[in-house]
Amino acid sequence: RNREQEMMRMAGMAAIVLAMLAGASPAAEAPKETPKPSAKGAKTAKADEADKPGRVTNPEVWMCYRDPMGLFDEGADAEFVRRHVSGIKLYIGTVRKAPADKLAALVKNLKAHHIPLAVECGGTLGFVKLDDSNGVQSARRELQAFDRIYRAGGKIDYLDLDGPVRRLLHPPRGKGFASVDRCADALMDSLRTHAKAHPGVKFWLLTNFPNWGYRGDVSYHARGPKRQDWGDYDTVVRTVLAHAKKAGIRLAGVTVDNPYEYAVGEHRSVKLRDPKKVDWIKRIRAYEDFAKSHGLEFNFIANSEAGGKASGKEFRRRTLKMIDAYVAAGGKPTRYVIQSWYPYPKKLVPETDEESMTSLVKAAILKLHPELKPKAAAKADGTK
């Protein structure tokens, strides 16, 4: 029996040796499956991504400041704005006057951070010869300034055309064009020239809204024979759109310049005893509805004349009130442009200082996109 046991033991060992020679493991284990991520883990990852949004949309929030060159400077406290602002608009005067190295640095950073660029310009110019060459010659003058951006490796996404019809109807000196149609013809010549020089650039039509009547109603100051100052803007925009369609030129959108004090009737009117009796915000809303019905983007400049003449903090407070008022009226613009051409704010940064421009831009973004507000930390008992 012992011999039989010994023979069986020897046979077992031989089998093991043969198996090893064949490449098998004597104690091979089934391959382990890679564990699949749990549903809870997937949700956590998704939530983490949701906490890292980029440039805000619907509505967009843009910034236009006379000197934004320091936005990307080392140590500049503007991290939130740099991360979330939807776009930057420059004045053509800023483009002309900025030191070449600073403009190049700004353009480079806008490109690196994928921030769109708009430039506010005239489109047509009232000081250029008022004849059939005005549109082309106006464009050529402005293209000289824009070349500084393109030479620096940047590009302009939008031109915000500030009052091109008004500039030719009411030039700074001499007699202007006699009709809106002729102004619109000159504007189309200008836009063709810009598009040929820089294919892909898009156009917004900007107006100083309080200085026009609208749909038969008075302008803010109610001057002139029809109490409409420069005329009826409904006629202007419809005429420009008709000429653009005929010329095969597409306007991307319209922009309204209507500071807070004019929007709520606080500013003194030259001819109206009580401008608060007119619902100015309702008028802006009507123009927004018109724009959207024609497939146009609607840009709403948010700012305050009284605040801009008082302090950065007051400019901030009143501009935010303007946004509240427009939202309460049902306004849903494509983008809000936080813009100042006033003495205040006097500084761009830091965004933690309520006197600065970036502080206001940050506050506007958080007001319109509350999902970006930091979440309250949970207490030890689990409450917030």
Sequence and secondary structure as in RCSB ss.txt:
>XXXX:A:sequence
RNREQEMMRMAGMAAIVLAMLAGASPAAEAPKETPKPSAKGAKTAKADEADKPGRVTNPEVWMCYRDPMGLFDEG
ADAEFVRRHVSGIKLYIGTVRKAPADKLAALVKNLKAHHIPLAVECGGTLGFVKLDDSNGVQSARRELQAFDRIY
RAGGKIDYLDLDGPVRRLLHPPRGKGFASVDRCADALMDSLRTHAKAHPGVKFWLLTNFPNWGYRGDVSYHARGP
KRQDWGDYDTVVRTVLAHAKKAGIRLAGVTVDNPYEYAVGEHRSVKLRDPKKVDWIKRIRAYEDFAKSHGLEFNF
IANSEAGGKASGKEFRRRTLKMIDAYVAAGGKPTRYVIQSWYPYPKKLVPETDEESMTSLVKAAILKLHPELKPK
AAAKADGTK
>XXXX:A:secstr
 HHHHHHHHHHHHHHHHHHHHTT  TT           HHHHHHHHHHHHTS  S  SSEEEEE S  GGGGSTT
 S HHHHHH  EEEEEHHHHHHS HHHHHHHHHHHHHTT  EEEEE SS TTS  STTHHHHHHHHHHHHHHHHH
HTT    EEEEESHHHHHHS SSS   S HHHHHHHHHHHHHHHHHHSTT EEEEEEEGGGBBBTTB  SS  ST
TS BT BHHHHHHHHHHHHHHHT    EEEEE  HHHHTT S  SS S GGGS HHHHHHHHHHHHHHTT EEEE
EE  HHHHHH HHHHHHHHHHHHHHHHHTT   SEEEEE  SS   B   TTSTTBHHHHHHHHHHHH GGGS  
    TTS  
